[in-house]
Amino acid sequence: VVFGVGLLYTLLFTAELILRLYVKGWRKFLSCNEPQWQWNYLDSIIVMFSLLEGGLDLMVRLKAADERRAMQDSSQFRLIRMVRLTRLSRGLRITRLVSVIGALRALVHQIAHTVKSMVWAMLLLLLILYLFAILFTQGTTMYRMELGESFDNDEFADILVEYWSTVPRSMFTLFKSITSGISWEEVVQPLSNLDSMWVALFVAYVCFTQMTVLNVITGFFCQNAIESAQLDQDLVTQQVLARKRMYQDQVLALFEDLDTDCSGTITIQEFEDHLDSDLTKAYFDTLGLDASDVWTLFKLMDLDKNHQIHIDEFVNGCMRLKGDAKGLDVAKLTYEHKFLSKQLAKFVQRTDEALSQLTGGLFHASREPFQPCCTDQQEVF
């Protein structure tokens, strides 16, 4: 069963690769100019190893009558070893799943982006542990020097030596104290024999590391993870497309509620009847649409001016009118304003020229002397 499932998976993956090669062509598929050429090469390698694994496994099953005979035959044993080696290529499929599953890819990308920050955070934590470990080790050493040989008779001598005798041991004890690796009582109780000051210092260390250092480190990691998700162009594109599809589904649901007669169109009467409800206005507000002026909103959505809004007009209108004015809208208005200003300036100039010519002709005509037309008798003489 396992062999059959693996072979079916290999055949499906191979068919998918062949279809991609047929659609794009092998030159474009293997070109480094492709946006995802690395995944194309990885898919090719996975398919080759999968076919090799399936072929070798099939050869072993055909030649070996049973498992004992296969293990006794040296050639068969080599084939089995090759099959096991090729099965290592299955791990490459996990990386392919990372690119397909959006949530998994986001997690892997954010973890990889925060590795550098983790190194600096561990260095800072190590420095803090080192400073406090010097103090506790120095206190333990001074206590042992004061007691001298009688230190061995102390009831907490073994615990002090185990946890606080050297700087590395003290650092490890402090690290376990803030990571729930050891109970505070076990490490604080022997310190109480030294002096109450060391107990207060330990409490101050725990408060400082857990309430300040670890919280700041956690917030720093969260900020880096958010920034890394915002910098990944593929992740941002997927999120934008997902939000767009969700918005379109909400708009389609709203259109079905507004279309009371199920005609596939919305009239101005249906529009006004539903927008009289505060609930519908609130739903429009959630979609980023201002429904205060019903008639203006209807005219802006009715692009073909037939006094009806079709479903495509409604979806496109909601996508276009939602939210505040964007940079593209402002740039478009600026361009149209400049264009109309130039056209208006040209019109005013042509009008002025025409009026100048007209007034000039009238003035010239008024300055010329009046010459009456001659009669027929004068023409005879």
C-alpha positions in Angstrom: 0.0 0.0 0.0 2.8 2.4 0.9 4.6 1.6 -2.3 1.4 2.2 -4.4 0.7 5.5 -2.7 4.3 6.7 -3.2 4.2 5.7 -6.8 0.9 7.5 -7.4 2.3 10.6 -5.7 5.4 10.4 -8.0 3.2 10.0 -11.1 1.0 13.0 -10.2 4.0 15.2 -9.4 5.6 14.1 -12.7 2.4 14.9 -14.7 2.2 18.3 -13.1 5.8 19.1 -14.0 5.2 17.9 -17.6 2.2 20.1 -18.0 4.2 23.1 -16.7 6.9 22.3 -19.2 4.3 22.0 -22.0 2.7 25.4 -21.1 5.8 27.4 -20.6 8.2 25.6 -22.9 11.5 24.1 -21.6 13.6 27.1 -22.5 11.3 29.5 -20.5 10.9 27.0 -17.7 14.6 26.6 -17.1 15.4 30.3 -17.8 16.9 32.2 -14.9 14.7 35.2 -15.8 11.6 33.5 -14.5 10.3 34.9 -11.2 10.4 31.4 -9.5 13.2 29.7 -11.5 14.6 28.3 -8.2 11.4 26.3 -7.6 11.4 25.1 -11.2 14.9 23.6 -10.7 13.9 22.1 -7.3 10.8 20.5 -8.8 12.9 19.0 -11.6 15.4 17.5 -9.1 12.6 16.1 -6.9 10.9 14.5 -9.9 14.2 12.9 -11.1 14.9 11.5 -7.7 11.4 10.3 -7.2 11.4 8.5 -10.6 14.8 7.0 -9.7 13.5 5.9 -6.4 10.4 4.4 -7.9 12.4 2.6 -10.6 14.9 1.1 -8.2 12.2 0.1 -5.8 10.3 -1.6 -8.6 13.5 -3.5 -9.7 14.0 -4.7 -6.2 10.5 -6.0 -6.0 10.6 -7.7 -9.3 13.9 -9.4 -8.8 13.6 -10.4 -5.2 11.2 -13.2 -4.4 11.3 -12.4 -0.7 13.1 -10.1 1.7 15.7 -12.8 2.7 16.8 -13.4 -0.9 17.1 -9.7 -1.5 19.3 -9.2 1.5 21.5 -12.2 0.6 22.1 -11.0 -3.0 24.9 -8.4 -3.1 23.5 -6.7 -6.2 20.1 -6.5 -4.6 21.6 -5.1 -1.4 23.2 -2.3 -3.4 19.9 -1.5 -5.1 18.2 -1.3 -1.7 20.9 1.0 -0.5 20.4 3.2 -3.5 16.7 3.2 -2.9 17.2 4.4 0.7 19.5 7.1 -0.5 17.0 8.4 -3.0 14.3 8.4 -0.3 16.3 11.2 1.3 15.1 13.4 -1.6 11.6 13.3 0.1 12.9 15.9 2.5 13.1 18.3 -0.4 9.4 18.1 -0.8 9.0 19.8 2.5 10.7 22.9 1.2 8.2 22.8 -1.7 5.3 22.7 0.7 6.7 25.8 2.3 6.2 27.8 -0.9 2.7 26.4 -1.4 1.2 26.8 2.1 1.0 30.5 2.9 0.9 30.2 6.7 3.8 27.7 6.8 5.8 29.9 4.5 5.1 33.0 6.7 6.3 31.2 9.8 9.5 29.9 8.2 10.3 33.2 6.7 9.8 35.1 10.0 11.8 32.5 12.0 14.7 32.8 9.4 14.5 36.6 9.6 14.7 36.7 13.4 17.8 34.4 13.6 20.2 37.3 13.5 18.2 39.1 16.2 18.3 35.9 18.3 22.1 35.9 18.3 22.2 39.5 19.7 19.5 38.7 22.2 21.4 35.7 23.4 24.6 37.7 23.7 22.8 40.3 25.8 21.3 37.7 28.0 24.7 36.0 28.4 26.3 39.3 29.4 23.6 39.8 32.1 24.0 36.3 33.4 27.8 36.8 33.5 27.6 40.0 35.6 25.2 38.5 38.1 27.1 35.2 38.2 30.3 37.0 39.2 28.5 38.6 42.2 26.9 35.4 43.4 30.1 33.4 42.9 32.1 36.1 44.8 29.7 36.0 47.7 29.9 32.2 47.9 33.7 32.2 47.7 33.9 34.8 50.5 31.5 32.7 52.6 33.6 29.6 52.2 36.8 31.6 53.1 35.1 32.9 56.3 34.1 29.5 57.4 37.3 27.7 56.4 37.3 24.1 57.3 33.9 24.3 59.0 32.3 25.0 55.6 32.0 21.3 55.0 29.8 20.9 58.1 27.4 23.5 56.7 24.0 22.0 55.9 23.9 23.8 52.5 27.5 23.3 51.6 26.8 20.8 48.9 24.1 22.9 47.3 26.3 26.0 47.4 29.1 24.1 45.7 26.7 22.6 43.1 25.0 25.8 42.1 27.2 28.8 43.1 30.8 27.6 43.3 32.1 28.7 39.9 31.0 31.4 37.4 29.8 28.9 34.7 27.7 27.0 37.4 26.3 30.3 38.6 25.4 31.3 35.1 23.7 28.0 34.4 21.8 28.3 37.7 20.6 31.8 36.9 19.5 30.7 33.4 17.5 27.8 34.8 15.9 30.1 37.4 14.3 32.3 34.7 13.4 29.4 32.3 11.6 27.2 34.8 14.5 24.7 34.8 14.8 24.7 38.6 12.8 25.9 41.6 13.8 29.2 43.1 13.6 27.8 46.6 16.4 25.3 45.9 18.9 28.0 44.9 17.7 30.8 47.2 17.6 28.8 50.4 21.4 28.3 50.6 22.0 32.0 49.8 20.0 33.0 52.8 22.8 31.6 55.0 25.2 34.0 53.4 23.2 37.1 53.9 19.8 38.5 53.2 21.4 40.9 50.7 22.0 37.9 48.3 18.4 36.9 48.5 17.3 40.4 47.7 19.8 40.5 44.8 18.5 37.3 43.4 14.9 38.6 43.6 16.0 41.8 41.9 17.7 39.7 39.2 14.6 37.6 38.5 12.4 40.8 38.3 14.8 42.5 36.1 15.3 39.7 33.6 11.7 38.4 33.4 9.8 41.7 33.6 12.2 43.8 31.6 14.8 41.9 29.6 12.7 39.0 28.4 9.6 41.2 27.7 11.8 43.6 25.6 13.3 40.7 23.7 9.9 39.2 23.0 8.6 42.5 21.7 11.7 42.9 19.6 11.2 39.5 18.1 7.6 40.2 17.4 8.4 43.5 15.7 11.1 41.8 13.5 8.6 39.1 12.6 6.0 41.7 11.6 8.5 43.7 9.5 9.8 40.5 7.8 6.2 39.6 6.8 5.7 43.1 5.4 9.0 42.9 3.4 8.1 39.6 1.7 6.5 40.6 -1.6 4.9 37.3 -2.2 3.3 37.2 1.3 2.1 40.8 0.9 0.6 39.9 -2.5 -1.2 36.9 -1.1 -2.6 38.9 1.8 -3.8 41.6 -0.6 -5.5 39.1 -2.8 -7.1 37.3 0.1 -8.5 40.6 1.5 -9.7 41.5 -2.0 -11.5 38.2 -2.3 -13.0 38.6 1.1 -14.2 42.1 0.3 -15.8 40.9 -3.0 -17.7 38.2 -1.1 -19.0 40.7 1.4 -20.1 43.0 -1.5 -21.8 40.1 -3.3 -23.7 39.2 -0.1 -24.8 42.9 0.2 -26.0 42.9 -3.4 -28.1 39.9 -2.8 -29.7 41.6 0.2 -30.4 44.8 -1.8 -31.8 42.9 -4.8 -35.2 42.1 -3.2 -36.9 41.0 -6.5 -33.9 38.7 -7.5 -33.7 40.4 -10.9 -30.0 40.7 -10.9 -30.2 44.5 -10.8 -30.7 47.2 -8.2 -33.1 50.1 -8.8 -33.0 53.5 -7.1 -36.1 52.5 -5.2 -34.5 49.4 -3.8 -31.4 51.3 -3.0 -33.3 54.0 -1.0 -35.5 51.5 0.8 -32.6 49.5 2.2 -30.5 52.6 3.0 -33.2 54.0 5.2 -32.2 51.3 7.7 -29.4 52.2 10.1 -28.2 48.6 10.0 -27.6 48.8 6.2 -25.8 52.1 6.6 -23.6 50.6 9.2 -22.8 47.7 6.9 -21.9 50.2 4.2 -19.6 51.9 6.6 -17.8 48.6 7.4 -17.2 48.3 3.7 -15.6 51.7 3.6 -18.5 53.4 1.7 -20.2 56.6 2.6 -24.0 56.1 2.2 -25.1 59.5 3.4 -26.0 60.7 -0.1 -28.0 57.8 -1.7 -28.6 59.5 -5.1 -25.0 60.5 -5.6 -23.8 57.0 -4.7 -26.3 55.4 -7.1 -25.2 57.7 -10.0 -21.5 56.9 -9.4 -22.2 53.2 -9.5 -24.6 53.4 -12.5 -21.9 53.7 -15.2 -24.1 52.9 -18.2 -26.8 55.4 -17.0 -29.8 53.0 -17.4 -31.0 53.7 -13.9 -30.1 50.2 -12.8 -27.0 48.8 -11.2 -25.9 45.4 -12.3 -23.9 43.1 -10.1 -20.6 43.9 -12.0 -21.2 47.6 -11.7 -22.0 47.2 -8.0 -18.8 45.2 -7.2 -16.6 47.5 -9.3 -18.2 50.6 -7.9 -17.7 49.4 -4.3 -14.1 48.5 -5.0 -13.5 51.9 -6.6 -15.4 54.1 -4.1 -14.3 52.4 -0.8 -12.1 54.3 1.6 -10.6 57.7 1.3 -9.1 59.2 -1.8 -5.9 57.4 -2.8 -2.8 58.8 -4.4 -3.9 57.7 -7.8 -7.2 59.5 -7.4 -5.4 62.7 -6.5 -3.0 62.4 -9.3 -5.8 61.8 -11.8 -7.7 64.9 -10.6 -4.5 66.9 -10.8 -3.8 65.7 -14.4 -7.4 66.4 -15.5 -7.3 69.9 -13.8 -4.1 70.7 -15.7 -5.6 69.4 -19.0 -8.8 71.4 -18.6 -6.8 74.5 -17.6 -4.7 74.3 -20.8 -7.8 73.7 -22.9 -9.6 76.7 -21.2 -6.5 78.9 -21.8 -6.5 77.9 -25.5 -10.2 78.6 -25.7 -9.9 82.1 -24.1 -6.9 82.9 -26.4 -8.8 81.9 -29.5 -11.9 83.9 -28.3 -9.8 87.0 -27.6 -8.2 86.7 -31.1 -11.6 86.3 -32.7 -13.0 89.3 -30.8 -10.0 91.4 -31.7 -10.4 90.6 -35.4 -14.2 91.3 -35.2 -13.7 94.7 -33.4 -10.9 95.6 -35.7 -13.0 95.0 -38.8 -15.9 97.0 -37.4 -13.6 99.9 -36.4 -12.0 99.9 -39.9 -15.4 99.9 -41.6 -16.6 102.9 -39.5 -13.5 105.0 -40.5 -14.1 104.7 -44.3 -16.1 107.5 -46.1 -19.6 106.8 -47.3 -19.8 106.4 -51.1 -23.3 106.2 -52.5 -23.9 104.0 -55.4 -24.1 105.6 -58.8 -27.4 105.7 -60.8 -27.9 104.3 -64.2 -28.1 107.8 -65.7 -24.7 108.7 -64.3 -23.3 105.6 -65.8 -24.7 106.6 -69.2 -23.0 110.0 -69.1 
